[in-house]
């Protein structure tokens, strides 16, 4: 692809940004459809966000992704955010409208539920067990609610933070009931859980020998359970290896990454995302 003065700009902002896989599969998608776009990573400090937004508007960037630590930091600079993003309290996809306004949404939900929607499950009868109560878990909770889960169990280290976390959903449109548990209650919860989701960074490269579950806890996973790890490097994580040994179905974070990116791609370009191309290019790098 040749870059010219007509090439439209897309990107991703974060700090650090070197680890991001999004440029790999987004540019592969652009090339496969022969579109005149380019997707570029930008490292930016929090104190420079206003200047960044001004610059992006000046050069009329079509849109960009937002990653750690700016998913919440960008909210004051947006003219409109979707109801989904409001519930999560974070934005990962931004675009510039024709009337020069910044709009934002969160496609992490779409990414998270995509591999789950293809499973033959009555989600109303499944109570997910979510490990961790950080920013990543918010999209998981909203996604599980959208699937039809009526109750979601959240496990965290600090009871006060768990209470604040639960309270933050009080005045939203979230339909599911949230139950909170401390980490020392985890062992009793695992045997009754058909969907266990790790939203913590435990097990992420380079700490590949870590898992949110001890070996004895992992042995309590039901063989018909689903173990889902938002981490995509390594593939699979130790947590997923533990779950697979018990006969559980495992899902890693690579599909979530691709699917959330595919939704963003369609928002920006108005073209159907070539998901297979995006997936293949990502897995080639990860493998």
Secondary structure, DSSP 8 states (H G I E B T S, - for coil): ----TT-EEEEEEESS-TT--HHHHHHHHHHHTT-SEEEEEEE--GGGHHHHHHHHHHTT--EEEE-TT-TTTTGGG-SEE-HHHHHHT---EEEE-TTS-EEEE--HHHHHHHHHHTS---GGG--EEEE--SHHHHHHHHHHHHHT-SEEEEEES-HHHHHHHHHTTTTS---SEEEEEEGGGHHHHHTT-SEEEE-S-TT-TT-TT--SS-HHHHTTS-TT-EEEES--SSSS-HHHHHHHHTT-EEE-HHHHHHHHHHHHHHHHH-S---HHHHHHHHHHHH-
